[in-house]
Amino acid sequence: KDAAVLQTARSNYVFSMYPIKHTILFNTQEGFVVRSFNNIQTTPDYIQLMGVKVHDSVDSLGFANGVLVNRVLVDSVGYDSPVGKKIITHYQFLEGKQRRIRTINGIVDDFHYALLNKPVEPLVILPMNINYARYLVVKFHPGDINLQKEVVEKAWRDYDRVNPLHYFPLSDNIEGFFEHNRNLSTFFSYLAWLCVLIAFLGVLGITAYNIEQRSVEIGIRKVLGANWGDYFQMFFSNYFPLYLMGSLLGIVVCVITLQRWLGTFAYRIELDFVPFALAVVLVGIIVFTAIIIHIFRIMYMNPADSLRKE
């Protein structure tokens, strides 16, 4: 009755949760075909609340004695017109087996009801006993989620002051699909910047060591009038082959790894050349910066000090 509430429904399943697989016998032209498909139990009110479109329905979402199936299931079984076809649902309990003959009353469009990184799988929507619903689903008008929570909490206090209220926004469940990948992305981001820092310190250290080993040569070059460009060319010519080889090796490893990782997603982006180009440019800037820091040291170095070492 609250003005903020658009619609409510009871259900035994909430989209974004793992469905249950059950054995179903489909009556085809070749006889009964036994398949195992995802099954959910819910009500017509919940189907309507979630905006699922039902086609060729025989009684306007009233599937109390029948089932609804999605188009993926229709294609996988090979039905031309599944409405009116008989199926047998088979359940195995500790107390024994239970079989029931049902009729396909309608077809629903394919929609994501479970993990978003997988393609839509065949689905059978079964009717449920409304008196044994596990979830009460509340759909609000667009607004502040904190106010929506207050509506739910107040309604529960009026109904039951003893038992605690357990609720969750559906968006939180969907966000949970991406939490692992988001954490993985954050981890590799920190790891990448750590590698950048280590690479910078490595180039800085190697350049310092080379300058120390070639201090006499540097002193002679400076006496003969060498400028900073000559020193830069001297050091960069040594590091350029390593820089080029490291970049190519890194790109090959990254492409192979990312292609395999993206292959685990049914819906994914295609790899672009731009991030790899930016990475190569970033590594080049690191190498240039480390060399330039030491070149400035060389420019202010007294050649007499280095020549005295000989």
Disulfide bonds with the S-S distance in Angstrom:
none
